[in-house]
Amino acid sequence: MTMEIIPAIDIIDGKCVRLTQGDYEQKKIYNEHPLEVARQFEDAGLKRLHLVDLDGAKAGAVKNWKVLETIAGKTSMVIDFGGGIKKAEDVEIVFNSGAALATVGSMAVKDPASFLDWLQEFGAARFLLGADVKNEKIAVGGWLETTDRWVYDFIGEYIEKGVQQVFCTDVSKDGLLQGPSLDLYRNITQQFPDLHFIASGGVSEMDDLYRLDEIGCKGVIIGKAIYEGRVTLKELSKF
């Protein structure tokens, strides 16, 4: 298996939580101490971490950078960090706090000029582009708003600008444990075979991981399936 397993930690008030379909009202706290969770992932042999600042996403500015700093300082995990990155100063905070990659989604849709400036200033290889998708169209604004941009055009444009890593979340699947969007991901990996493409959302069992690996995904972000015990760290460590 060549696909990388990337566990997710979502942060609200400094705690590890999960939302269902991006709804802050459907919040479940899994651990008061995200560092403990990150260390469990590291002990299982996982090398990478997807860290999401949900307070930051809501506020439009990075909030939980202290959590990032703590995990980056006390583990050797390669961390991508997103949520609330709206200005160049936010990008600097994220990198100065220890993230290897800054995760950007809606800014790349709504303010491409600023995002392109960041790619120039910090280097395109340091960004993980997030594409939230509904019916193959880009969705933004906490998934409430669907645009008329095809995901394939969106990804292709940014690959041309030097972006090397993209993750894609089908918003109809996220947090529901009903399986990932295999057809969508297959189409993307076939269209962009050299892209470091990461699947996100819907993973509910180990078989999902084998299917994603088969269709050419280079990585997969897993959150709820781990926290709900549907996929165990022991199973993941065998990868």
Buried (B, 14 or more C-beta within 10 A) or exposed (E): EEBBBBBBBBBBEBBBBBBBBBEEEEBEEBBEEBBEBBBBBBEBEBEBBBBBBBBBBBEBBBBBBEBBBBBBEEBEBBBBBBBBBBBEEBBBBBBEBBBBBBBBBBBBBBEBEBBBEBBEEBEBEBBBBBBBBBEBBBBBEBBEBBBEBEBBEBBEEBBEBEBBBBBBBBBBBBBEBBBBBBEBBBBBBEEBEEBBBBBBBBBBEBEBBEBBBEBBBBBBBBBBBBBEEBBEBEBBEEB
